[in-house]
Amino acid sequence: MADLIQKNKGLLIGILFFAISILSALTIFIPIVANYVVMILYLGIEWLAEHFLSDSSLYLFSGILTTLLFLGLVILLFKFVRTLLNEHYSKYKTISFGLITLYMLVLFVPLQNLGFLFLWASIQYKPDAQILFDSLVSFPVTGFVFLHLGGYIDYQLKKRTIDVYQ
């Protein structure tokens, strides 16, 4: 049993973060507060865009720019954490539960925000009360990313390569 846990630690932590995502959505409060950062950024971009664009393209432009900014943030975080994991793996030849948990913890809010933005894009970034419901739906949906991320970490560790993320 201990060997099974040790071999699948990334997936187990991914399941934990998936469960946290679902339970967070049940509170209603956490997703709305977490996505508040997105709304502040969106409103700031919208305010700037009002001076340069016509009204018809304002919401779409602000939404796309906000999504691209968060996508860039998530990519930078992935690369930063990947570098840290590679250095740790090359030195110790293993990655601990704590390090994987820290990795997913660092990515938790930005990934949830990005999931919310993709869901919001499906309604063309309309700034109405519907986005509160999208905020609740995005948390469980984005939680699946952590399952895949944990499985990918396990896959890379089983390959026994120096570079954890090739």
C-alpha positions in Angstrom: 0.0 0.0 0.0 2.8 2.4 0.9 4.5 1.6 -2.4 1.3 2.4 -4.3 1.0 5.7 -2.5 4.6 6.6 -3.2 4.3 5.7 -6.9 1.2 7.8 -7.4 1.8 10.8 -5.1 1.2 13.3 -7.9 -2.1 11.8 -8.7 -3.1 11.6 -5.0 -2.3 15.3 -4.5 -4.2 16.1 -7.8 -7.2 14.3 -6.4 -6.9 16.3 -3.2 -6.8 19.6 -5.1 -9.7 18.4 -7.2 -11.7 17.8 -4.1 -10.8 21.2 -2.7 -12.0 22.8 -5.9 -15.4 21.0 -5.6 -15.8 21.8 -1.9 -14.8 25.5 -2.6 -17.6 25.8 -5.2 -20.1 24.5 -2.6 -19.2 27.4 -0.3 -20.2 29.9 -3.0 -18.1 32.6 -1.3 -14.6 31.3 -2.2 -15.0 31.2 -6.0 -16.5 34.7 -6.1 -13.7 36.1 -4.0 -11.0 34.3 -5.9 -12.3 35.6 -9.2 -12.6 39.1 -7.8 -8.9 39.7 -8.9 -10.0 38.9 -12.5 -12.8 41.4 -12.3 -10.6 44.2 -11.0 -8.1 43.6 -13.8 -10.9 43.4 -16.3 -12.5 46.6 -15.1 -9.1 48.4 -15.2 -8.5 47.2 -18.8 -12.0 48.2 -19.7 -11.5 51.6 -18.3 -8.4 52.1 -20.4 -10.0 50.7 -23.5 -13.0 53.1 -23.2 -10.6 55.8 -24.3 -9.3 54.0 -27.4 -12.1 51.7 -28.8 -15.6 52.0 -29.9 -18.4 50.7 -27.6 -19.1 47.6 -29.8 -15.7 46.0 -29.3 -15.0 47.2 -25.7 -16.1 44.1 -23.7 -14.6 41.6 -26.1 -11.2 43.4 -26.2 -11.1 43.8 -22.4 -12.0 40.1 -21.9 -9.5 38.8 -24.4 -6.7 41.0 -23.0 -7.4 39.9 -19.5 -7.5 36.2 -20.6 -4.1 36.6 -22.3 -2.6 38.3 -19.3 -3.7 35.4 -17.0 -2.6 32.8 -19.6 0.9 34.5 -19.6 0.9 34.5 -15.8 0.1 30.8 -15.7 2.7 29.9 -18.3 5.4 31.9 -16.3 4.4 30.1 -13.1 4.5 26.7 -14.8 8.0 27.5 -16.1 9.2 28.9 -12.8 8.0 25.9 -10.8 9.2 23.5 -13.4 12.7 24.9 -13.0 12.5 24.5 -9.2 11.3 20.9 -9.5 14.1 20.1 -12.0 16.8 21.5 -9.8 15.4 19.6 -6.8 15.1 16.4 -8.8 18.6 16.6 -10.2 19.9 17.0 -6.6 17.9 14.5 -4.7 16.5 12.2 -7.4 13.0 12.4 -6.0 10.2 14.8 -5.4 8.4 14.8 -2.1 4.7 15.2 -1.3 5.3 18.6 0.2 7.0 19.9 -3.0 4.2 18.6 -5.3 1.6 20.1 -2.9 3.5 23.5 -2.9 3.6 23.3 -6.7 -0.2 22.8 -7.0 -0.9 25.4 -4.3 1.1 28.1 -6.2 -0.9 27.3 -9.3 -4.3 26.9 -7.6 -5.7 30.5 -7.8 -4.2 31.4 -11.2 -5.5 28.2 -12.8 -8.9 28.8 -11.2 -9.0 32.3 -12.6 -7.9 31.2 -16.0 -10.7 28.5 -16.0 -13.2 31.2 -15.1 -11.9 33.5 -17.9 -12.3 30.6 -20.5 -15.8 30.0 -19.2 -16.6 33.7 -19.3 -15.3 33.8 -22.9 -18.0 31.3 -23.9 -20.6 34.1 -23.2 -18.5 36.7 -25.0 -17.3 38.4 -21.8 -20.7 39.9 -21.0 -20.5 41.8 -17.7 -23.8 40.7 -16.2 -24.8 38.7 -13.1 -24.3 35.5 -15.1 -20.6 35.7 -14.3 -21.3 34.9 -10.7 -22.7 31.6 -11.7 -19.8 31.0 -14.1 -17.5 31.6 -11.1 -19.2 28.7 -9.3 -19.1 26.4 -12.3 -15.5 27.1 -13.1 -14.0 25.8 -9.9 -15.1 22.1 -10.3 -14.3 22.2 -14.0 -10.8 23.7 -13.5 -10.3 21.1 -10.7 -9.8 18.5 -13.4 -6.6 20.2 -14.4 -5.1 19.1 -11.1 -5.9 15.5 -11.8 -4.1 15.7 -15.1 -1.2 17.6 -13.6 -0.7 15.1 -10.9 -0.9 12.2 -13.4 1.7 13.9 -15.5 4.0 14.4 -12.6 3.8 10.7 -11.8 4.3 9.8 -15.4 7.5 11.9 -15.6 8.8 10.5 -12.3 8.2 7.0 -13.5 10.3 7.7 -16.6 13.2 8.4 -14.1 14.5 11.3 -16.2 16.7 14.1 -14.8 14.4 16.6 -16.5 11.1 16.1 -14.8 9.2 18.1 -17.4 10.9 17.7 -20.8 
